């Protein structure tokens, strides 16, 4: 028997008497099932209170309906009356027998769809109590059923837990409102032909029952009036737990709780912000390390932990359909994207590793390195000092660093730069196809995301003092005047510029550190005969580069910590109207800051260091004091590689510690006492309450981390072919760490729908385009590839060994001033060499750039233009040739739409025939003919 008729629902108070073994458990519920005799207790209709808008007090005898109403609206008073004879309960539950590690009410029948928790807070206690009273009363009016656990039954003795159940009538009503798609017929479209090489992938496959936990159905938006059309075998399990908690959260976020200062206050989010409730979350279905004793529990959390969240499963595919079923499409699409990105990194990593092997093989065979290491050539070349306090040095002291530089500065670098430009296009285009397939499989093709995007944020409504009529809906809605918006935008923009300027100041500070540190290391050297090594492997240049990179990484982490909070603050200051707009604005601010913060030091090393140093006698100086920094004698490319390695590896290590270790420590500390309790006493809601909250921006930080990594992999990959390898290794760990974190350390998040990765795709596409430019400039200006090619084909006179003599050709000659301190220490040295293309002293164009310099510069610019055009041409050609939606998916979408329409038309036709049989009306008969023609037309189209 269904009692959900009318706006105000009848309510039932089910409470234990003082003699019950269950203790003081207050149960506040709407009637969701059959009502049998007197044992059901008295009923209360909120509309029948003694005075409108006022709830009677509880000073009267408990047997009256007035007292019952008071208990509904004042759960705190219910808990305080521990030994009063309550209304006889319908269900008698023995607390020692009934396990609290369950996802059902105490009757063992009604599923817990959501949990609200609160404590007796002395601050504004009465106000919060009134808010809870009004909020829970309005929840009851919507048809939800509530059951409250006394704080004395909780582990800490302070927390109340209100359990929420959505009965069938509520689920059916809001499923129609939210346009939730449900099965109408099993999918009869034949599956795609099996790949003959699938047997090779069998070791990486999971059990089919885990990969596809549910059959494939044709679906249609739910309609309460057409329930017989859908495949409803069991109303209790027809809607999955994730769908149920999404519906309940939809109600919670729109439920009114007060009218203050003439404004309607509503939404669970506000109640959480003002401390009325301490937490609101859906339940995990069991403990992650063992199955629930309840046979009605799906144990999906346990399955995900065993088959997905353990590192031993790193080589297995992800159970994306089960992830989507348990967590919702938004989290499912993130793990699908992360898995696909990791798969594509496997290709890039393999090619990058081959290029690195090529550098290792040819390390000792290149002529210019041999010339530098030769005691008769490099050993006799005296180089000019690298800083004001430095001494002369011999070229062969850079033998090892030059060989190491060749690992990354070789012919394979050019190939890999072009390959990565094509790879990034393939990655983005193939992801579109994978995403389109998931949209079809997860019923997101007609997902009305725009409707969800246009939902106004409660914070917007709360802060808006102006209202105007919407020209479309003709309803009054809040708005912010343009002048106010402009002022807020200017303040936000100024704040962003201030923090970006702060980053640049920190970069300059690191540069000053480099200059002063190198000079300090240089003072250690007594004379030029001693080897300038720190330890065994590091020269002063390398030691300076490493320590500066570490310092820069520390500064990056500190700035990140503060800017994350600043970005949220200034985004809140702008008061975005919708959740979609809020996330997009925050995403752009965070990415812009992270882009400058992480990449600015790399841009300095790649494109500025060693490029504007001047010449001996006329060096350019920073602030007129410090001589501009020169590159390592082995070249700036090896320094860029060092910088990338330290920042990229350090970020990944710190990120994994922050994401996994810190939540584990927090959870361990919170549950250090309760985790040893038996599950009969340590309830499922208490276990989940002790877990960390993922927060509204949980996935935002996951995407941001991966997009920053994507920038390292693409923007500077010409200098570090092993970057994709490091990213691949990190992501193999990242997938399992994220899975472990979601399964074991976080509360179950509210299921949410999403058909794509959103604005992150546009950001990835922008990074991909920019990466073509940066890699072209790295090859042209940071590496020595172009100068070597120009010498080989234009200036070399040796046909058999065209690179012989390159080192001598690339070094200019400067005379040593008699006034310099170096001349006083080494009067026998009258000239030194430096890396540049200038005329020597005594020439008519003394110290001016020679013709070879301009030839090399022209070759560099031509190389950049040609490389960019070739790569962009290939990128756009690939993007045009690869359709965003596979033809097979397009065909399946058309087939499903046709069959769905046909089923709906046949259903309407049968309904009309039934009406015709009962009434014999001519109008009905005509409607039947129209519907029959529609069905015939659809059949002809098939």
VOVO-663660 format. One record per residue (C-alpha): residue in one letter; x, y, z. Coordinates in steps of 0.001 Angstrom, whole numbers, padded with zeros to 6 digits, always signed. Layout:
aXYZ/...
//
This chain:
x+000000+000000+000000/x+001429+003361-001041/x+000642+006323+001185/x+002482+009016-000814/x-000531+010992-001954/x-000685+014734-001488/x+001943+017321-000783/x+002296+016677+002941/x+003285+013082+003715/x+002144+011259+006813/x+004953+010369+009161/x+005578+007578+011585/x+007526+007763+014845/x+009159+004476+015649/x+011026+004524+018926/x+012316+001977+021351/x+010899+001795+024830/x+013056+001921+027900/x+012799-001826+028207/x+014061-002495+024669/x+017594-003858+024272/x+018145-001555+021313/x+018760+001495+023492/x+017590+004991+022708/x+017142+004883+018953/x+014880+007536+017521/x+013371+006654+014164/x+011705+009331+012101/x+010343+007949+008861/x+007808+008498+006125/x+005492+005594+005398/x+007062+003673+002544/x+005463+000250+002766/x+002452-001568+004169/x+000679-000412+007304/x-000545-003188+009580/x-002826-002652+012559/x-002077-000837+015753/x+001602-001762+015921/x+002432+001014+013458/x+001947+003688+016108/x+000373+007124+015707/x+000683+009274+012601/x+001459+012946+012308/x+000606+015297+009480/x+002710+018497+009614/x-000161+020427+008120/x-002310+019746+011205/x-000287+021637+013817/x-002125+023725+016390/x-000937+027047+014943/x+000220+027643+011392/x+003994+027651+011094/x+004425+026764+014780/x+005191+023348+016226/x+003612+022509+019623/x+005880+022052+022647/x+006636+018703+024247/x+005387+019474+027737/x+002236+017422+027224/x+001691+013698+027613/x+003664+011643+025098/x+000673+009632+024015/x-000798+012613+022206/x-000111+013446+018601/x+001184+016861+019685/x+004029+015268+021583/x+004835+013088+018598/x+005062+016164+016385/x+007444+017797+018823/x+009720+014808+018740/x+009869+014930+014981/x+010980+018539+014985/x+013308+018318+017948/x+015589+015260+017662/x+017767+016604+020494/x+014904+016443+022971/x+014119+012935+021797/x+017675+011881+022641/x+017543+013455+026081/x+014482+011473+027191/x+016297+008218+027669/x+013901+006400+030009/x+010493+007570+028813/x+008032+005017+027492/x+007951+005620+023739/x+005473+004500+021137/x+005596+000778+020523/x+007936-000054+017612/x+006911-002065+014626/x+010315-003790+014437/x+012180-005102+017455/x+015918-005343+016742/x+018406-006912+019118/x+021496-004680+019004/x+023768-007577+019879/x+022419-009600+016933/x+021884-006955+014263/x+025254-005877+012830/x+025651-002132+012463/x+028069-002702+009590/x+025089-002512+007260/x+023674-000180+004644/x+020083-000697+005750/x+017803+000775+008366/x+017283-001235+011531/x+014404-003060+009857/x+016951-004607+007489/x+014753-003687+004508/x+015093+000012+003701/x+018445+000990+002198/x+020396+003906+003652/x+020856+006298+000728/x+022478+009165+002594/x+023874+010103+006003/x+023729+013447+007794/x+025765+013937+010970/x+025768+016674+013573/x+026905+017383+017138/x+025543+019440+020022/x+027447+022643+019319/x+027057+025232+022113/x+027660+028027+019624/x+024301+029097+018135/x+022858+025810+019382/x+019220+026914+019317/x+019506+028443+015862/x+021127+025317+014427/x+018523+023131+016105/x+015716+025169+014508/x+017398+024875+011114/x+017706+021103+011443/x+014103+020874+012626/x+012799+022803+009615/x+015114+021035+007177/x+014192+017522+008312/x+010493+018385+008370/x+010720+019534+004765/x+012617+016378+003852/x+009766+014355+005303/x+007317+016359+003225/x+009156+015336+000058/x+008587+011691+001015/x+012063+010803+002281/x+012305+008549+005336/x+014617+009408+008238/x+016075+007388+011074/x+018275+009037+013714/x+020964+007327+015772/x+021494+008626+019291/x+024862+010168+020101/x+025191+007692+022994/x+025402+004916+020427/x+028217+006594+018509/x+031869+005800+019160/x+032759+009323+020283/x+029552+009825+022281/x+029016+013209+020584/x+027766+012630+017058/x+024190+012103+015923/x+023652+010290+012624/x+020492+010824+010572/x+019968+008077+008020/x+017953+008877+004893/x+016034+006435+002722/x+014310+007289-000548/x+011274+005041-001160/x+010171+004021-004618/x+007672+006821-005094/x+010315+009487-004399/x+012859+007797-006646/x+010342+007497-009460/x+009271+011134-009147/x+012758+012617-009192/x+014121+010167-011770/x+011603+011691-014148/x+012512+015225-013083/x+016233+014523-013580/x+015709+012701-016905/x+017526+009605-015680/x+017771+006947-018363/x+016710+003420-017433/x+016512+000098-019358/x+013590-000613-021669/x+014987-003524-023698/x+018111-005627-023809/x+020548-004509-026490/x+020197-006739-029568/x+022918-005064-031653/x+025668-007606-032406/x+028973-006867-030769/x+031929-005806-032886/x+033984-008596-034381/x+036676-009901-032114/x+040246-008925-032792/x+042233-012029-033835/x+045078-010806-031615/x+042922-010565-028478/x+044548-013737-027148/x+047757-011752-026730/x+045957-009352-024383/x+044343-012069-022280/x+046867-011744-019399/x+045882-008082-019104/x+042127-008708-019066/x+039864-008941-016046/x+036960-011315-015563/x+034099-010350-017948/x+031674-010182-015001/x+033850-007452-013475/x+034399-005559-016718/x+030683-005645-017564/x+028782-005943-014268/x+025443-005266-015971/x+023902-006350-019294/x+023749-003806-022086/x+020300-002280-022513/x+018517+000198-024696/x+017506+003034-022410/x+015025+005880-022276/x+014313+008679-019781/x+012226+007377-016914/x+008529+008216-016871/x+006419+007640-013791/x+003306+007228-015924/x+004908+004537-018095/x+006470+002332-015449/x+005329-000878-017138/x+007397+000087-020171/x+010675-000319-018272/x+012418-003522-017164/x+011555-003247-013480/x+012221-006661-011976/x+012671-005426-008411/x+011797-001835-007423/x+014278-001981-004529/x+017248-002643-006834/x+016005-001032-010056/x+017923+002178-009334/x+021582+001559-008508/x+022953+002904-005188/x+024895+005619-007028/x+021711+006771-008791/x+019814+006705-005507/x+022369+008877-003712/x+022393+011293-006651/x+018621+011678-006414/x+018740+012170-002643/x+021492+014765-002952/x+019392+016560-005564/x+016624+016835-002962/x+018996+017805-000152/x+020587+020575-002189/x+017181+022169-002884/x+015392+021641+000393/x+014466+024783+002354/x+015581+025090+005967/x+014770+028675+006994/x+013577+032105+005980/x+015940+034714+007386/x+015755+038450+006715/x+013116+037830+004084/x+015344+035400+002151/x+014644+031719+001670/x+017575+029637+002799/x+017988+026202+001309/x+020493+023476+000515/x+022622+021038+002473/x+025784+022821+001346/x+024867+025955+003292/x+024001+023864+006338/x+027427+022275+006174/x+029124+025632+005786/x+027381+027168+008795/x+027997+024105+010982/x+024396+022958+011320/x+025528+019575+010025/x+029100+018329+010217/x+028997+015925+007285/x+026710+014654+004515/x+027686+011601+002482/x+026430+008366+000932/x+027683+005080+002371/x+030197+002623+001025/x+028503-000753+000632/x+030977-002716+002793/x+034452-002679+004299/x+037048-002653+001562/x+039077-005617+002803/x+036216-008086+003301/x+032701-008673+002114/x+029678-007673+004115/x+027750-010341+006025/x+024531-008880+004639/x+023508-010978+001598/x+021751-007962+000065/x+024998-005950-000085/x+026565-005692-003556/x+030136-005678-002125/x+031285-003567-005066/x+033777-001703-002894/x+035437-005004-001996/x+035569-006050-005660/x+037081-002729-006713/x+039716-002993-003999/x+040704-006534-004939/x+040687-006084-008704/x+041575-002428-009146/x+043001-000586-006131/x+045905-002926-005347/x+049268-002275-006957/x+049608-005953-007848/x+046919-005315-010481/x+048943-002578-012223/x+049191-004541-015487/x+045462-005258-015638/x+042851-003156-017396/x+040622-000950-015283/x+037006-002060-014568/x+035623+001216-015910/x+031998+000084-016018/x+032133-000992-012388/x+033839+002293-011429/x+031095+004171-013212/x+028415+002053-011547/x+029839+002640-008079/x+031090+006247-008297/x+029199+007754-011206/x+030192+008926-014657/x+032249+011945-013588/x+034821+009878-011712/x+034567+007091-014279/x+035476+009452-017130/x+038516+010687-015181/x+039932+007195-014738/x+039097+006364-018357/x+041064+009422-019495/x+043956+008707-017116/x+044147+005105-018320/x+044083+006157-021981/x+046733+008829-021368/x+048934+006210-019694/x+048482+003818-022626/x+049548+006520-025080/x+052529+007383-022883/x+053660+003793-023415/x+054171+004578-027117/x+055901+007911-026460/x+058019+006359-023709/x+059170+003524-025974/x+060252+005923-028744/x+061887+008263-026215/x+063815+005393-024663/x+065059+004317-028109/x+066260+007882-028756/x+068038+007848-025402/x+069688+004522-026280/x+070864+006065-029539/x+072528+008832-027529/x+074183+006252-025237/x+075505+004246-028185/x+076927+007290-030001/x+078168+008982-026824/x+081824+008055-027297/x+081858+008177-031086/x+081120+011802-031937/x+084068+013810-033216/x+083418+017068-031324/x+083469+015270-027965/x+086696+013518-028927/x+088268+016857-029832/x+087286+018349-026461/x+088606+015324-024564/x+091845+015165-026578/x+094744+016459-024478/x+096471+017769-027618/x+093387+019739-028727/x+091007+020499-025883/x+093814+020306-023356/x+095670+023183-025010/x+092674+025471-025482/x+092576+028082-022697/x+088993+029277-022037/x+088038+032682-020689/x+086791+032865-017059/x+083093+032097-016535/x+082632+034689-013786/x+084383+037773-012413/x+086236+035841-009698/x+086849+032743-011812/x+090123+031654-013303/x+091086+030488-016773/x+090266+026855-017475/x+091146+024255-020077/x+088477+022986-022434/x+089177+019284-021796/x+087964+019658-018174/x+084434+019582-019617/x+084976+016224-021305/x+082443+014274-019239/x+079755+016952-019278/x+080082+017228-023057/x+079630+013468-023453/x+076640+013542-021106/x+075120+016374-023076/x+075291+014212-026199/x+072870+011766-024575/x+070121+014300-025275/x+071651+016587-027898/x+071908+014375-030957/x+070199+013662-034265/x+067471+011664-032520/x+066401+014847-030720/x+065038+016332-033932/x+063196+013139-034797/x+061685+012895-031338/x+060535+016546-031371/x+058662+015918-034646/x+057311+012603-033368/x+055922+014175-030168/x+054170+016866-032212/x+052348+014093-034076/x+051881+011945-030951/x+050088+014679-029038/x+047643+015126-031926/x+046963+011402-032098/x+046441+011346-028339/x+043824+014102-028388/x+042011+012820-031479/x+041921+009194-030373/x+040719+010274-026946/x+037755+012009-028613/x+036859+008669-030201/x+037251+006792-026922/x+035162+009439-025190/x+032419+009151-027819/x+032304+005392-027271/x+031979+005864-023521/x+029220+008422-024050/x+027238+005793-025924/x+027972+002932-023536/x+027197+005040-020450/x+023989+006630-021831/x+025438+010123-022029/x+024654+010846-025691/x+021654+013051-024907/x+022916+014100-021514/x+021455+017508-020726/x+024641+018967-019335/x+023624+022485-020255/x+020660+022247-017908/x+022962+021235-015055/x+025479+023898-015992/x+022826+026591-015702/x+021901+025677-012146/x+022516+028766-010009/x+024968+028380-007144/x+023464+028929-003683/x+026380+031263-002883/x+025372+033438-005846/x+021802+033732-004641/x+022908+034444-001081/x+025256+037302-002041/x+023086+038946-004678/x+021034+041878-003454/x+019534+042795-006842/x+016842+040935-008769/x+015438+041179-012265/x+012940+039317-014431/x+014331+036632-016729/x+013103+037446-020286/x+012779+033717-021079/x+011196+032262-017948/x+009554+035535-016825/x+010663+034672-013291/x+012521+036947-010922/x+016111+035864-010417/x+019163+037372-008677/x+021851+039224-010589/x+024966+041332-010014/x+025153+044790-011637/x+027763+045211-014360/x+029658+047853-012375/x+029949+045481-009430/x+031090+042654-011720/x+033709+044890-013356/x+035084+045943-009964/x+035336+042350-008793/x+036972+041257-012071/x+039556+044042-011847/x+040431+043090-008282/x+040681+039435-009286/x+042884+040228-012284/x+045144+042457-010184/x+045547+039664-007630/x+046496+037165-010341/x+049032+039597-011840/x+050501+040217-008382/x+051083+036507-007797/x+052544+035986-011262/x+054879+038920-010605/x+055801+037290-007304/x+056792+034146-009199/x+058978+036153-011570/x+060646+037875-008608/x+061392+034451-007124/x+062895+033345-010449/x+065159+036407-010459/x+066150+035593-006879/x+067093+032060-007965/x+069138+033533-010830/x+071006+035761-008347/x+071563+032659-006230/x+073029+030884-009260/x+075432+033720-009953/x+076616+034173-006373/x+076806+030417-005745/x+078902+029806-008824/x+081287+032562-007762/x+081556+030942-004330/x+082377+027575-005859/x+084881+029257-008149/x+086749+030750-005175/x+087406+027246-003902/x+089732+026693-006804/x+093252+027841-006101/x+094639+027725-009604/x+093679+026422-013001/x+095689+023209-012636/x+093346+021828-009992/x+090273+019928-011177/x+087140+021850-010386/x+084969+018964-009200/x+082602+018867-006273/x+082868+015317-005009/x+083606+013005-007890/x+081086+013818-010587/x+079933+017431-010244/x+081675+020507-011577/x+080887+023870-009955/x+078510+024517-012859/x+076638+021267-012272/x+076531+021716-008492/x+075112+025209-008953/x+072489+023942-011389/x+071393+021082-009111/x+071154+023162-005934/x+069347+025961-007767/x+066855+023439-009192/x+066168+022035-005722/x+065734+025542-004315/x+063412+026414-007178/x+061324+023287-006515/x+060937+024241-002840/x+059829+027753-003822/x+057332+026254-006291/x+055775+024068-003592/x+055514+026980-001136/x+053914+029285-003703/x+051499+026512-004714/x+050380+026070-001133/x+049406+029722-000782/x+048109+030341-004284/x+045612+027455-004157/x+043870+029271-001345/x+044200+032652-003054/x+042741+031260-006310/x+039690+029899-004480/x+039296+033189-002613/x+039387+035396-005711/x+037067+033025-007595/x+034608+033247-004695/x+035074+037018-004826/x+033903+037070-008453/x+030683+035239-007417/x+030239+033068-010530/x+026591+032374-011259/x+026701+028637-012028/x+028792+025687-010860/x+030044+025243-014436/x+031209+028853-014590/x+032816+028565-011140/x+034854+025485-012083/x+035963+026992-015396/x+037150+030235-013792/x+038993+028431-011021/x+040533+026025-013534/x+041909+028815-015702/x+043332+030723-012727/x+044965+027658-011231/x+046400+026470-014531/x+047741+029919-015436/x+049499+030178-012095/x+050788+026599-012174/x+051990+027122-015741/x+054075+030143-014750/x+055173+028608-011454/x+056374+025254-012796/x+057617+026205-016237/x+059158+029676-015799/x+062517+028361-014547/x+062615+025890-017434/x+061881+028685-019916/x+064712+030719-018389/x+067262+027916-018802/x+066013+027004-022289/x+065657+030426-023886/x+067478+033078-021821/x+070430+031601-019971/x+073681+032078-021875/x+071987+034013-024691/x+072680+037600-023615/x+076046+037426-021874/x+077978+039873-024046/x+081688+039246-024646/x+084984+039400-022715/x+085543+042988-021673/x+081899+043990-022233/x+079777+041529-020324/x+076091+042263-019731/x+075227+042451-016032/x+072113+041880-013955/x+071237+045081-012050/x+074688+046321-013072/x+076307+043992-010508/x+076193+040312-011417/x+077511+039132-014735/x+074833+037344-016726/x+074955+033615-016295/x+076650+031434-018897/x+075667+027906-019779/x+077543+024854-018622/x+080510+024219-020938/x+078610+021146-022136/x+075735+023385-023210/x+072456+024624-021706/x+070573+021529-022836/x+072075+019347-020119/x+071129+021985-017540/x+067558+022074-018859/x+067468+018299-018551/x+068670+018530-014946/x+066049+021170-014156/x+063254+019110-015709/x+064313+015913-013955/x+064417+017474-010502/x+061146+019420-010790/x+059215+016667-012571/x+060409+013813-010372/x+060138+015917-007202/x+056580+016950-008046/x+055510+013375-008716/x+057068+012038-005510/x+055641+014836-003388/x+052251+014518-005094/x+052010+010821-004284/x+053003+011484-000661/x+050451+014265-000365/x+047674+012249-002020/x+048124+008925-000263/x+050298+009155+002833/x+048713+012233+004410/x+045085+010977+004097/x+046195+007628+005506/x+047825+009299+008521/x+044723+011449+009140/x+042386+008465+008929/x+044649+006398+011149/x+044660+009096+013790/x+040900+009674+013698/x+039999+005981+013885/x+042908+004776+016043/x+040524+003661+018798/x+037366+002770+016919/x+038935+000641+014175/x+039488-002202+016653/x+035806-002342+017574/x+033795-005292+016235/x+031574-004405+013308/x+028444-004943+015456/x+029471-001832+017412/x+031484+000159+014829/x+028714+001067+012428/x+029028+001487+008698/x+028141+005202+008962/x+030745+005762+011691/x+033421+004006+009638/x+032692+006233+006658/x+032361+009323+008848/x+035955+008810+009998/x+037229+008848+006401/x+038483+011957+004607/x+036133+014039+002495/x+037146+014237-001155/x+035620+017704-001412/x+033983+019462-004312/x+037345+020081-006018/x+038784+016602-005501/x+038846+015685-009187/x+040004+019201-010077/x+043355+018632-008367/x+043709+015208-010007/x+043225+016703-013468/x+045511+019642-012665/x+048316+017324-011601/x+048099+015316-014816/x+047826+018381-017073/x+050960+019895-015493/x+052708+016587-016099/x+051433+016655-019706/x+053150+020031-020070/x+056478+018610-018901/x+056096+015704-021325/x+055337+017887-024337/x+056732+021406-023879/x+060397+020463-023257/x+060546+016910-024544/x+063220+017776-027137/x+065660+018270-024272/x+064619+015217-022285/x+063372+012191-024273/x+063013+010226-021027/x+060229+012535-019777/x+057491+010252-021202/x+059177+007282-019511/x+059118+009004-016125/x+055511+010058-016686/x+054569+006505-017676/x+056116+005002-014550/x+054445+007653-012401/x+051025+007108-013971/x+051153+003346-013550/x+051556+004077-009849/x+049175+007041-009960/x+046222+004991-011222/x+046530+002480-008380/x+047286+005178-005776/x+044208+007164-006831/x+042128+003986-006836/x+043420+002975-003388/x+042760+006484-002109/x+039189+006591-003419/x+038378+003105-002144/x+040057+003113+001267/x+040689+006695+002409/x+037807+008811+001140/x+034129+008934+001893/x+032027+007791-001002/x+031407+010915-003113/x+027997+011795-004475/x+027604+010308-007944/x+027695+012923-010685/x+027307+012799-014440/x+029800+014141-016983/x+030160+013233-020640/x+033677+014637-021112/x+036719+015967-019265/x+035353+019481-019791/x+037575+022532-020147/x+040675+020396-019567/x+040471+019226-023187/x+040810+022811-024439/x+043763+023355-022087/x+045456+020166-023322/x+044915+021247-026917/x+046453+024670-026184/x+049492+023071-024523/x+049865+020718-027494/x+049966+023598-029988/x+052363+025616-027833/x+054642+022577-027448/x+055399+022571-031182/x+056765+026120-030884/x+058794+025486-027704/x+060403+022309-029028/x+061308+024015-032297/x+063035+026808-030355/x+064787+024319-028058/x+066260+022427-031014/x+067208+025686-032753/x+068558+027847-029904/x+069268+025593-026910/x+070930+022636-028588/x+073998+022820-030853/x+072384+020897-033686/x+071925+023820-036098/x+075484+025226-035674/x+076879+021717-036270/x+074775+021253-039404/x+075787+024686-040754/x+079465+023882-040184/x+079109+020432-041729/x+077492+021586-044968/x+078846+025135-045376/x+082198+025539-043624/x+083850+022140-043293/x+086803+021449-045583/x+087241+017778-044672/x+085171+015537-046954/x+085936+012320-045027/x+085363+013732-041520/x+083141+016781-042075/x+082807+017519-038329/x+086550+017610-037713/x+087617+021071-036615/x+084123+022066-035428/x+085222+022888-031860/x+087969+025246-032969/x+085567+026877-035439/x+082895+027478-032775/x+085248+029330-030375/x+086173+032982-030801/x+089436+034592-029586/x+089665+037405-027039/x+092800+039189-025895/x+093461+039308-022135/x+093541+042812-020710/x+096724+043712-018814/x+094499+045360-016200/x+092650+042185-015324/x+093415+040233-012151/x+093782+037094-014236/x+096650+038635-016174/x+098473+039319-012917/x+098134+035662-011914/x+098932+034324-015396/x+101001+036857-017334/x+101947+034156-019835/x+098324+033947-021093/x+097666+036734-023605/x+094432+035397-025155/x+091571+033070-024322/x+088678+031430-026148/x+084942+031836-025620/x+081906+030299-027281/x+080628+032720-029921/x+081055+033706-033559/x+082912+037035-033514/x+085871+038578-035265/x+089128+038457-033199/x+090933+041450-031737/x+092974+043352-034315/x+090398+042768-037055/x+088767+045758-038698/x+085410+044522-037302/x+086880+043607-033925/x+084501+041609-031688/x+081553+042079-034023/x+079558+039033-035111/x+081034+037401-038199/x+079150+036097-041222/x+078914+032551-039863/x+076869+033872-036918/x+074289+035330-039304/x+074242+032172-041400/x+073534+030122-038269/x+070836+032555-037123/x+069151+032419-040529/x+069322+028609-040456/x+067749+028571-036979/x+064857+030777-038033/x+064323+028767-041212/x+064379+025559-039198/x+061738+026884-036768/x+059432+028006-039574/x+059787+024773-041567/x+059422+022498-038521/x+056358+024340-037228/x+054639+024315-040620/x+055381+020642-041240/x+054202+019541-037796/x+051109+021764-037855/x+050246+020521-041352/x+050502+016913-040208/x+048558+017718-037005/x+045648+019304-038858/x+045663+016556-041477/x+045450+013889-038778/x+042707+015810-036982/x+040727+016081-040232/x+041194+012423-041222/x+040243+010933-037847/x+036517+011406-037122/x+035636+012344-033562/x+032926+009663-033374/x+033619+006164-034772/x+031240+005096-037543/x+030270+002030-035535/x+029212+004203-032609/x+027231+006500-034910/x+025379+003485-036298/x+024623+002142-032821/x+023340+005543-031658/x+020981+005755-034655/x+019837+002184-034117/x+019141+002775-030434/x+017216+005981-031109/x+015116+004206-033720/x+014326+001215-031504/x+013576+003450-028529/x+011146+005527-030566/x+009550+002396-031964/x+009080+000882-028503/x+007578+004117-027198/x+005208+004419-030182/x+004104+000812-029833/x+003501+001387-026146/x+001338+004448-026863/x-000452+002529-029601/x-001313-000322-027251/x-002527+002159-024635/x-004786+003847-027157/x-006138+000490-028302/x-007020-000339-024724/x-008786+003010-024405/x-010616+002373-027684/x-011761-001037-026496/x-013142+000568-023353/x-014744+003723-024816/x-015195+003260-028553/x-014548+006997-029113/x-013941+008186-032686/x-011224+010584-031519/x-009382+007743-029834/x-009779+005601-032928/x-008232+008365-035047/x-005307+008708-032615/x-004710+004945-032839/x-004488+005201-036613/x-001954+008032-036381/x+000218+006083-033949/x+000007+002974-036159/x+001193+004989-039165/x+004167+006287-037132/x+005164+002731-036211/x+004910+001629-039866/x+007003+004608-040961/x+009704+003714-038435/x+009726+000116-039688/x+010224+001325-043254/x+013159+003498-042150/x+014842+000468-040576/
//
